[in-house]
Amino acid sequence: MRLTSVDLQVFLTAYPGMLLAPTMNGVIVLAGTFDFEASWEGVVVKDSYDLRIEVGSYPEVLPVVFENGGRIPRRIDEHVFESSGRLCLGSELRLRQIIGPNFNLMTFADQCVVPFLYAATRRASEGRFVFGELSHGHAGLFEDYQEILGVRGESAVRAALRILAVKRSTADRHPCPCGCGKRLAQCGYRHRIEALRQLGPRKIFQNVFEGLGGSVAGGKH
């Protein structure tokens, strides 16, 4: 799903410091000063960051955000990837839950980017992430996916992701990740799986599963 001209104009009106930059290989690039005001638990933050936002084709590819002003250190403990400077806004599935199946740039900006920057500003002054934080790397991903998938333990997370990465007919024959001992088709957990499938095409879950070291070879069709 491509970014529409209306969606783009709404964003540019809300964030006038951001400008449309030259498109790169079909990816829409927005760059400039991102001004925002947000509050949490009565603490108001009004700030601005120099950002670059790259928007590809959703849902195949999530938008990515870079902080260009050097205010946020390029360290994983600051939730910034050291090599690229890309902001780690959240896990793949968490961001897709927030954005939803129909991409909206304002939703992404207001519910994914602004909370990150709000936390970054307060982190700089208070020395902590006010929203709390997950562990870094794979450990943090598994923590988040346990909550999203509604299962406990790394093996259960992998089992649930594998089910989401294969066709329904194949998934229904798999043991249910909830640990009930039944096949998925015989367990009420299948309703959670069906709800998660609405986040996007099966390829998304294949990529997430394989990114955690799994393999869906033989189960893609």
SULQUI-V489815 format. One record per backbone hydrogen bond with DSSP energy under -0.5 kcal/mol. NH is the residue of the N-H (numbers start at 0). CO is the residue of the C=O. Records with the same first field share a line. If there is no record, write none. Layout:
BEGIN
NH: CO / CO
END
This chain:
BEGIN
7: 3
8: 4
9: 5
10: 6
11: 7
12: 8
13: 9
14: 10
15: 12
17: 14
18: 30
20: 18 / 28
23: 26
24: 22
26: 23
27: 25 / 54
28: 20
29: 52
30: 18
31: 50
32: 16
33: 31 / 48
34: 32
35: 46
37: 44
39: 42
42: 39
43: 41
44: 37
46: 35
48: 33
50: 31 / 48
51: 65
52: 29
53: 63
54: 27 / 52
55: 53
57: 0 / 55
60: 56
63: 53
65: 51
66: 84
67: 49 / 65
68: 49
72: 70
74: 72
77: 74
78: 75
79: 74
80: 85
84: 80
86: 64
87: 78
88: 86
94: 90
95: 91
96: 92
97: 93
98: 94
99: 95
102: 100
107: 103
108: 104
109: 105
110: 106
111: 107
112: 107
113: 108
115: 111
116: 112
117: 113
118: 114
119: 115
120: 116
121: 117
122: 118
123: 119
124: 120
125: 121
126: 122
129: 127
131: 128
138: 135
139: 135 / 136
140: 136
141: 137
142: 138
143: 139
144: 140
145: 141
146: 142
147: 143
148: 144
149: 145
150: 145
156: 152
157: 153
158: 154
159: 155
160: 156
161: 157
162: 158
163: 159
164: 160
165: 161 / 162
166: 218
170: 166
171: 167
172: 169
173: 170
175: 181
178: 175
183: 173
184: 171
185: 182
186: 183
189: 186
190: 187
191: 188
192: 188
193: 189
194: 190
195: 191
196: 192
197: 193 / 194
198: 195
199: 196
203: 200
204: 200
205: 201
206: 202
207: 203
208: 204
209: 205
210: 206
211: 207 / 208
212: 209
213: 208
218: 215
END
